[in-house]
Structures are given as structure tokens and as C-alpha cells.
């Protein structure tokens, strides 16, 4: 956008401040109005457009904010051919987001790459500014969920800059070491961030697909990468852990299967049928064994990978009520899988961080609200039940009914090892047992990681 001209300025006789005011509005309008390509009234805290539409209203950081939060340049190592030509400035608050990313919020996927996330990805971010913005976006959103502090403006600002830079990077092949890693790391960081955003379901699904497509791009171009992207790497790490996965409540599974059966009549397209079938497969397999259900759940995401662009766009269309209904079951299933999924990161599992799941609860609430006034609302009983249980558990309310997250079950000191179910205390004491078994954790040297 051209904000001013270098030519002679015409003599002003009317509205002498018109040019300046127009320039100011183009810079200070909210991001929502900019994305909708409409003029922003710039009312605070929410502009008139966002207030009428009920949309989030987030403004860019202004100079006055920068003065309060003085920018601190990130220290740079010796310049290289792949580094950005300028030194970006970040705030003290950004430094907190960065620290939180390194210590707590970095993604656990792809499995077995924790050392890459902590040691290598920050180095790649020095030369790829969009990756740094993705890191800060994830750190901000995760920290906001844990602390209750509103970092939405900061997280969305960094997210927007990260996505813009990532799209540009993906449009060309990776030429130097670290460029492919930066693209993939940004995809994963933005995916995990979306899971903490109450309105991030569509972004989450899009970025999940983006992770798969970016991985395929890296392999096709045979680009050098620090990440271990072997096809069977995930299962190689998880194989010795699968026998320890706790069983899922049978009643929840059986009622879920029954509810999904009733939804089958609404399936119209092949995509609807495929996704419905994949959901059924996971629930049915969980009845047989947790490890079988876990493997089917991993395969569930491939339904999105294999779609063409138009089909994927149609699936995410908010007016596609059948797909929206299926997504409520997907969210409920994701919540059921949490006690199994924590075995992907046993050394970092901590029930005190369960509150980050509030983002997923908000996904479901948004879908429920959209579907409540449709004929499909009668099929929401099962997903609503799961989400209601999870919301209660996150709030510390543990009823006598079936538990989904299992955050409140301490290890019984009186039970013998044979009598003690492994799922008790899953997010705390239970995982300590697994941490003490060396073969359950990947050895970087023996598995060719270093």
C-alpha cells in the first residue's frame, strides 16, 4: 500500500489534515478490518465494525506501547549467507515468550526431536525472521493459557508475521541448510499455537495439513534437514510405550460408536464418509485395545493430507454443517485420546499444564453454538457430554461419573504392582514409572539422532 507520494504536494484549502488522518488510519486500524479490507473506525477497545459483527478486535502495537516495552535486539552470531540482512528488534515481553517456548511450550512433534527444538531451531530463527515470529506466537499463546494473562494482541501480531513469511518461504525451494527446517518448524509451531486459540480450529486443521505437505516438499526436494523425518520414526519411538497405554472408559466408547452410527445417514460426499469411517475406526479400535486405537487415531489425520485444495476448502466451509458435526466428534475424540497422547512426551507430561486444553473446549463450544439451531443438533449429545466432563475436570470438578482426562486419580499406596492400574496418576506419578525404564525413552545415539 502506497501511503504517500514523492511528488509536489497540492495546495490544501479544505480539510487540511485529511492526508495526515488518512495516513494515520491506514497504520493504526485493527487487524480484523485490514483482513476484511474495510475502513476501521479505530474506536478503542473495539472498533465499530468488530463490535457490530461480534469479532475479535486486535490493534497493532503503537509507538507508545513500544516506549513502555523497550525493544531489545536479539544477539546475533557471525553473519552467514542465509541470515536476514537486517537485525530485528523484539521487546522484553518477547524475550519472555521466547524463554517460555524453550523451557515449556516447544512442540513435541516430530517425535524424538526435542534436542532440535531446543538447540537448533533457535539458531535457524536467527536467519529466518518468520520462524522467530512463529516461536514467539506459540510462546505467547501457551503462556496466556497457563497464566490467564491476555497476550492475544501479541500472539496474533506474531502469528500474522509468521504466516506471511512462511508463505513466501514455501513458494521457493530450500537452498541452504536450515531453510527447510525453518519452514517445518514454523508449521509445527503455528499448529500447536492454533490448538491454544479458542477460534483456532480451522487454523489448526489447515496447519496440520501444512505440516504434512511441507514434510513431503522437503523429501521431494531432498533438502538437508536437522529434523529426523524417517517415515517410521514416530512408531519406532512409540512401539515400546504402547503396551503401557491406559484403557479408555468402555461406556464412553460404546455410546460414542452408537451416536456416530446415527450420524451416518447424513453423509453425502465421499469426504464425509471417509472422515466418518475414520472416526468410527478409532472408537472401535479403542474398544479392542488402547494401542490399536492410538494407531488408528494417528491415521485419522491422513484424511486431510490426501484432499485436493477444493475438497479441503469445502470441508472447512463453516456452512458445511455435516462436516461441522463430524468435527464435534473429532474434538471429543481428541479429548478422549489425551491420556494416551501424553505418552508421546513422558518426560514433559505435567497435569498442571492441562489448562491449555481450554482452547479445544472453546473450539467445541463454537461448533455447538453453530449447530444448536439446526436439525443436526440432536446428534450433539455425545460430544457435548465429553466436552462437559473435560471442562469440569479442568475446573477441578471430579464427579462420580466417567473421567476423560484422569487428572485427579492418585496412585494408591496400598495396591500391589499387579493390582495397581497404570492409568492412575497418569499425568504425574504414573509416568514416573515409565521414565525409570530406559528402553521406553529414545536413545539419541543408538537411534541415529546424533
C-alpha positions as CSV (number, residue, x, y, z in Angstrom):
1,X,0.0,0.0,0.0
2,X,1.4,3.4,-1.0
3,X,1.0,5.8,1.9
4,X,2.5,8.9,0.4
5,X,3.8,10.3,-2.8
6,X,7.2,11.8,-3.6
7,X,5.7,14.4,-6.0
8,X,4.8,18.0,-5.2
9,X,2.1,18.3,-2.5
10,X,-1.0,20.2,-3.8
11,X,-2.2,23.3,-2.0
12,X,-4.8,22.4,0.6
13,X,-7.8,24.6,1.0
14,X,-10.3,22.2,2.6
15,X,-9.8,19.6,5.3
16,X,-6.1,20.5,5.7
17,X,-5.5,17.4,7.9
18,X,-7.1,14.9,5.5
19,X,-3.9,13.5,4.2
20,X,-2.4,13.0,7.6
21,X,-5.5,11.5,9.1
22,X,-5.9,9.0,6.2
23,X,-2.2,8.0,6.6
24,X,-2.7,7.5,10.3
25,X,-5.8,5.3,9.9
26,X,-4.0,3.1,7.4
27,X,-1.4,2.3,10.0
28,X,-3.5,2.1,13.2
29,X,-6.6,0.3,12.1
30,X,-7.3,-3.1,13.7
31,X,-6.1,-6.3,12.0
32,X,-9.6,-7.6,11.6
33,X,-10.7,-4.7,9.4
34,X,-7.4,-4.9,7.5
35,X,-8.0,-8.6,6.7
36,X,-11.6,-7.8,5.7
37,X,-10.3,-4.9,3.5
38,X,-12.7,-2.3,5.1
39,X,-12.0,1.0,6.8
40,X,-11.5,0.8,10.5
41,X,-13.1,3.4,12.8
42,X,-10.3,2.9,15.3
43,X,-12.6,3.1,18.3
44,X,-11.0,1.5,21.4
45,X,-11.1,-1.1,22.8
46,X,-13.2,-2.4,19.9
47,X,-13.9,-0.6,16.7
48,X,-17.5,-0.2,15.5
49,X,-17.1,-2.9,12.7
50,X,-15.9,-5.6,15.1
51,X,-18.5,-4.6,17.7
52,X,-21.3,-5.0,15.3
53,X,-20.0,-8.3,13.9
54,X,-19.0,-9.7,17.3
55,X,-15.4,-10.2,16.1
56,X,-12.1,-10.1,18.0
57,X,-10.6,-6.6,17.6
58,X,-6.8,-6.5,17.8
59,X,-4.8,-3.4,17.1
60,X,-1.1,-3.3,16.1
61,X,1.4,-2.3,18.7
62,X,1.8,1.5,18.6
63,X,4.8,3.7,19.4
64,X,3.5,4.5,22.9
65,X,3.5,0.8,23.6
66,X,7.0,0.4,22.3
67,X,8.2,3.1,24.6
68,X,6.8,1.3,27.6
69,X,8.3,-2.0,26.5
70,X,11.7,-1.0,25.0
71,X,12.9,-3.1,22.1
72,X,15.9,-5.3,22.7
73,X,17.8,-6.6,19.6
74,X,18.4,-10.3,19.7
75,X,22.1,-11.1,19.9
76,X,23.4,-12.3,16.5
77,X,26.2,-14.7,15.8
78,X,28.6,-14.2,12.9
79,X,26.5,-13.4,9.8
80,X,26.0,-16.1,7.2
81,X,24.7,-16.2,3.7
82,X,21.3,-17.4,4.9
83,X,20.7,-14.8,7.5
84,X,18.4,-11.8,7.1
85,X,20.2,-8.6,6.1
86,X,18.7,-6.6,9.0
87,X,18.6,-7.2,12.7
88,X,15.1,-7.4,14.0
89,X,14.1,-5.8,17.3
90,X,12.0,-7.6,19.9
91,X,10.5,-6.4,23.2
92,X,11.3,-7.6,26.7
93,X,8.0,-9.3,26.7
94,X,9.0,-11.2,23.5
95,X,12.0,-12.4,25.4
96,X,9.7,-13.9,28.0
97,X,7.7,-15.7,25.2
98,X,11.0,-17.0,23.8
99,X,12.1,-18.3,27.2
100,X,8.7,-19.9,27.7
101,X,9.0,-21.6,24.3
102,X,12.4,-23.1,25.1
103,X,11.5,-24.3,28.6
104,X,7.9,-25.4,28.2
105,X,6.0,-24.7,25.0
106,X,8.1,-26.1,22.2
107,X,6.3,-28.8,20.1
108,X,6.9,-32.4,20.9
109,X,6.4,-33.3,17.3
110,X,8.0,-34.7,15.2
111,X,8.8,-37.3,17.9
112,X,12.3,-37.7,19.1
113,X,13.4,-34.2,18.0
114,X,13.3,-32.3,21.3
115,X,17.1,-31.5,21.1
116,X,16.5,-30.0,17.7
117,X,13.7,-27.7,19.0
118,X,15.8,-26.5,21.9
119,X,19.3,-26.3,20.4
120,X,18.9,-25.9,16.6
121,X,15.6,-24.3,15.9
122,X,16.6,-21.1,17.8
123,X,19.7,-20.9,15.6
124,X,17.6,-21.2,12.4
125,X,15.4,-18.5,13.7
126,X,18.3,-16.0,13.7
127,X,18.4,-16.2,9.9
128,X,14.6,-16.7,9.3
129,X,12.7,-14.0,11.0
130,X,9.3,-15.6,10.3
131,X,10.4,-18.6,12.3
132,X,11.2,-16.3,15.3
133,X,7.7,-14.8,15.0
134,X,6.2,-18.3,15.0
135,X,8.2,-19.2,18.1
136,X,7.0,-16.1,19.9
137,X,3.4,-16.6,18.8
138,X,3.4,-20.1,20.2
139,X,5.2,-19.0,23.4
140,X,2.7,-16.1,23.9
141,X,-0.5,-18.3,23.4
142,X,0.8,-21.1,25.6
143,X,1.8,-18.7,28.4
144,X,-1.5,-16.9,28.1
145,X,-3.4,-20.2,28.7
146,X,-1.2,-21.1,31.7
147,X,-1.3,-17.7,33.4
148,X,-4.6,-16.2,32.3
149,X,-2.9,-13.1,31.1
150,X,-4.3,-11.7,27.9
151,X,-1.5,-11.8,25.3
152,X,-3.9,-12.1,22.4
153,X,-2.6,-8.9,20.7
154,X,1.0,-10.0,20.8
155,X,0.3,-13.6,19.8
156,X,-1.8,-12.6,16.8
157,X,0.7,-10.0,15.7
158,X,3.5,-12.5,15.7
159,X,1.2,-15.2,14.1
160,X,0.4,-12.9,11.2
161,X,4.0,-12.0,10.5
162,X,5.0,-15.7,10.8
163,X,2.3,-16.8,8.3
164,X,3.3,-14.1,5.8
165,X,6.9,-15.1,5.9
166,X,6.2,-18.8,5.8
167,X,4.1,-18.5,2.7
168,X,6.9,-16.6,1.0
169,X,9.4,-19.2,2.0
170,X,7.2,-22.1,0.9
171,X,7.0,-20.6,-2.6
172,X,10.6,-21.4,-3.4
173,X,12.9,-24.4,-2.8
174,X,15.2,-24.5,0.2
175,X,18.7,-23.8,-1.0
176,X,20.7,-23.6,2.2
177,X,20.9,-25.8,5.3
178,X,18.3,-24.6,7.9
179,X,15.8,-23.2,5.4
180,X,13.8,-26.4,5.2
181,X,14.0,-26.8,9.0
182,X,12.7,-23.3,9.4
183,X,9.7,-23.9,7.3
184,X,8.8,-27.2,9.0
185,X,9.4,-25.7,12.5
186,X,7.2,-22.7,11.7
187,X,4.4,-25.1,10.5
188,X,4.5,-27.1,13.7
189,X,4.8,-24.0,16.0
190,X,1.8,-22.4,14.3
191,X,-0.2,-25.7,14.5
192,X,0.4,-26.0,18.2
193,X,-0.4,-22.3,18.7
194,X,-3.7,-22.8,17.0
195,X,-4.7,-25.5,19.5
196,X,-4.5,-22.9,22.2
197,X,-6.7,-20.4,20.3
198,X,-10.4,-20.5,21.1
199,X,-11.2,-19.7,17.4
200,X,-8.3,-21.7,16.0
201,X,-9.9,-25.0,14.9
202,X,-9.8,-24.1,11.2
203,X,-6.2,-22.8,11.5
204,X,-5.3,-26.0,13.4
205,X,-6.6,-28.3,10.6
206,X,-5.0,-26.1,7.9
207,X,-1.6,-26.2,9.7
208,X,-1.8,-29.9,10.4
209,X,-2.2,-30.4,6.7
210,X,0.6,-27.8,6.1
211,X,3.0,-29.9,8.3
212,X,2.4,-32.9,6.1
213,X,2.7,-31.1,2.8
214,X,5.9,-29.3,4.0
215,X,7.4,-32.6,5.1
216,X,6.5,-34.0,1.6
217,X,8.1,-31.0,0.0
218,X,11.3,-31.4,1.9
219,X,11.5,-35.1,1.0
220,X,10.7,-34.4,-2.7
221,X,13.4,-31.8,-2.9
222,X,15.8,-34.0,-0.9
223,X,16.6,-30.9,1.2
224,X,19.0,-31.3,4.1
225,X,17.3,-31.1,7.5
226,X,18.2,-31.4,11.1
227,X,14.8,-33.0,11.9
228,X,14.6,-36.7,11.7
229,X,11.8,-37.3,9.3
230,X,12.0,-41.1,8.7
231,X,8.6,-42.5,7.7
232,X,8.5,-45.0,10.6
233,X,10.2,-42.7,13.2
234,X,7.1,-42.0,15.1
235,X,6.1,-45.6,15.5
236,X,9.7,-46.6,16.3
237,X,9.7,-44.4,19.3
238,X,6.2,-45.2,20.4
239,X,6.4,-49.0,19.9
240,X,7.9,-49.8,23.4
241,X,5.4,-47.5,25.1
242,X,2.2,-48.8,23.5
243,X,1.9,-51.6,26.0
244,X,1.6,-49.1,28.8
245,X,-1.2,-47.1,27.3
246,X,-4.2,-47.0,29.7
247,X,-7.6,-48.3,28.7
248,X,-10.4,-45.8,27.7
249,X,-13.7,-45.9,29.5
250,X,-15.8,-48.5,27.7
251,X,-19.1,-46.7,28.3
252,X,-17.8,-43.5,26.7
253,X,-16.6,-45.5,23.7
254,X,-19.8,-47.6,23.2
255,X,-22.0,-44.5,23.5
256,X,-19.8,-42.7,21.0
257,X,-20.0,-45.5,18.5
258,X,-23.8,-45.6,18.8
259,X,-24.0,-41.9,18.3
260,X,-21.8,-41.9,15.3
261,X,-23.9,-44.7,13.7
262,X,-26.9,-42.4,13.8
263,X,-25.0,-39.7,12.1
264,X,-24.1,-42.0,9.1
265,X,-27.4,-41.2,7.3
266,X,-26.3,-37.5,6.9
267,X,-23.1,-38.4,5.0
268,X,-23.4,-37.1,1.4
269,X,-19.9,-36.7,-0.1
270,X,-17.1,-39.2,-0.2
271,X,-15.1,-37.0,2.1
272,X,-17.9,-37.1,4.7
273,X,-18.0,-40.8,4.5
274,X,-14.2,-41.2,4.8
275,X,-13.9,-38.9,7.8
276,X,-16.9,-40.6,9.5
277,X,-15.4,-44.0,8.8
278,X,-12.0,-42.9,10.2
279,X,-13.7,-41.7,13.4
280,X,-15.6,-45.0,13.8
281,X,-12.4,-46.9,13.3
282,X,-10.7,-45.1,16.2
283,X,-13.6,-45.7,18.6
284,X,-14.0,-49.3,17.6
285,X,-10.2,-50.0,17.9
286,X,-10.1,-48.4,21.3
287,X,-12.6,-50.9,22.5
288,X,-10.2,-53.7,21.4
289,X,-7.0,-52.1,22.8
290,X,-5.6,-48.7,23.5
291,X,-2.5,-49.3,21.3
292,X,-4.7,-50.2,18.4
293,X,-6.9,-47.2,18.9
294,X,-3.8,-45.0,19.2
295,X,-2.5,-46.2,15.8
296,X,-5.9,-45.6,14.2
297,X,-6.0,-42.1,15.7
298,X,-2.7,-41.2,14.1
299,X,-4.0,-42.5,10.7
300,X,-7.1,-40.3,11.1
301,X,-5.2,-37.2,10.1
302,X,-4.3,-38.6,6.7
303,X,-7.9,-37.9,5.6
304,X,-6.9,-34.3,5.5
305,X,-3.5,-34.8,3.9
306,X,-4.9,-36.6,0.9
307,X,-7.5,-34.0,0.0
308,X,-7.2,-31.7,-3.0
309,X,-7.4,-28.0,-2.3
310,X,-11.0,-27.6,-3.4
311,X,-12.2,-30.5,-1.3
312,X,-10.2,-29.4,1.7
313,X,-11.7,-25.9,1.4
314,X,-15.2,-27.3,1.1
315,X,-14.6,-29.4,4.3
316,X,-13.6,-26.3,6.3
317,X,-16.5,-24.2,5.0
318,X,-18.5,-23.1,8.1
319,X,-21.7,-23.6,6.1
320,X,-20.9,-27.3,5.7
321,X,-23.0,-28.4,8.6
322,X,-22.3,-32.1,8.2
323,X,-18.5,-31.5,8.4
324,X,-19.0,-29.2,11.3
325,X,-21.0,-32.0,13.1
326,X,-18.2,-34.5,12.4
327,X,-15.7,-32.1,13.8
328,X,-17.5,-32.1,17.1
329,X,-16.9,-35.8,17.3
330,X,-13.3,-35.3,16.3
331,X,-12.8,-32.8,19.1
332,X,-14.4,-35.2,21.6
333,X,-12.2,-38.0,20.4
334,X,-9.1,-35.8,20.8
335,X,-10.0,-35.2,24.4
336,X,-10.5,-38.9,25.0
337,X,-7.1,-39.5,23.5
338,X,-5.3,-37.1,25.8
339,X,-4.3,-39.8,28.5
340,X,-2.8,-41.8,25.7
341,X,-1.2,-39.0,23.8
342,X,0.8,-37.9,26.8
343,X,3.0,-41.0,26.3
344,X,4.4,-39.1,23.3
345,X,6.2,-36.8,25.7
346,X,6.5,-38.7,29.0
347,X,9.4,-36.5,30.3
348,X,7.4,-33.3,29.9
349,X,3.9,-34.5,30.9
350,X,2.5,-32.3,33.7
351,X,-1.1,-32.2,34.7
352,X,-0.6,-28.6,35.8
353,X,-0.5,-27.7,32.2
354,X,-3.8,-29.3,31.3
355,X,-5.5,-25.9,31.3
356,X,-4.1,-25.4,27.8
357,X,-6.9,-27.7,26.7
358,X,-9.4,-24.9,27.3
359,X,-8.6,-23.8,23.7
360,X,-10.1,-27.1,22.5
361,X,-13.1,-26.8,24.7
362,X,-13.7,-23.4,23.1
363,X,-13.5,-25.0,19.7
364,X,-16.3,-27.3,20.6
365,X,-18.4,-24.6,22.2
366,X,-18.2,-22.6,18.9
367,X,-19.4,-25.6,16.9
368,X,-22.2,-26.4,19.3
369,X,-23.5,-22.8,19.1
370,X,-23.4,-23.0,15.3
371,X,-25.3,-26.4,15.2
372,X,-27.8,-25.9,18.0
373,X,-30.4,-24.3,15.7
374,X,-30.1,-27.0,13.0
375,X,-31.7,-30.4,12.6
376,X,-28.3,-31.9,13.4
377,X,-28.4,-30.6,17.0
378,X,-30.0,-33.9,18.2
379,X,-26.7,-35.7,17.4
380,X,-24.6,-33.4,19.7
381,X,-25.4,-35.2,22.9
382,X,-22.3,-37.4,23.0
383,X,-19.7,-34.8,22.0
384,X,-21.3,-32.3,24.5
385,X,-21.1,-34.9,27.2
386,X,-17.4,-35.4,26.6
387,X,-16.7,-31.7,26.5
388,X,-18.7,-31.1,29.6
389,X,-16.7,-33.7,31.5
390,X,-13.4,-32.2,30.3
391,X,-14.4,-28.6,31.2
392,X,-15.4,-29.8,34.7
393,X,-12.1,-31.7,35.2
394,X,-10.1,-28.7,34.0
395,X,-12.0,-26.6,36.6
396,X,-11.2,-29.1,39.4
397,X,-14.7,-30.7,39.5
398,X,-14.3,-34.5,39.5
399,X,-17.7,-36.2,39.6
400,X,-18.5,-39.8,40.2
401,X,-19.1,-40.4,36.5
402,X,-16.5,-41.5,34.0
403,X,-13.3,-39.5,33.8
404,X,-11.8,-38.3,30.5
405,X,-8.6,-36.6,31.3
406,X,-7.9,-38.5,34.6
407,X,-6.1,-35.7,36.3
408,X,-7.3,-36.4,39.8
409,X,-6.5,-40.1,40.4
410,X,-3.5,-40.6,42.8
411,X,-1.5,-43.7,43.0
412,X,-2.8,-46.0,45.7
413,X,0.0,-46.7,48.2
414,X,-1.8,-49.9,49.3
415,X,-2.2,-51.5,45.9
416,X,0.4,-54.1,44.8
417,X,2.0,-53.6,41.4
418,X,-0.2,-56.3,40.0
419,X,-3.4,-54.7,41.3
420,X,-2.4,-51.1,40.5
421,X,-3.7,-49.9,37.1
422,X,-1.1,-48.0,35.3
423,X,-3.5,-45.2,34.3
424,X,-3.8,-44.0,37.9
425,X,-2.0,-40.7,38.3
426,X,-1.2,-40.7,34.6
427,X,0.0,-37.2,34.4
428,X,2.1,-37.3,37.5
429,X,3.2,-40.4,39.4
430,X,2.2,-42.9,36.8
431,X,4.6,-41.5,34.2
432,X,7.5,-41.6,36.7
433,X,7.4,-45.4,36.4
434,X,7.9,-45.2,32.7
435,X,10.7,-42.6,33.0
436,X,12.7,-45.1,35.0
437,X,12.6,-47.7,32.2
438,X,15.4,-46.7,29.8
439,X,14.1,-48.7,26.9
440,X,10.9,-46.7,26.8
441,X,12.7,-43.5,26.0
442,X,14.6,-42.9,22.8
443,X,18.4,-43.1,22.9
444,X,19.7,-40.4,20.5
445,X,23.0,-42.2,19.8
446,X,21.6,-45.7,19.2
447,X,18.7,-44.4,17.1
448,X,21.0,-42.4,14.8
449,X,19.8,-39.0,16.0
450,X,23.4,-37.7,16.7
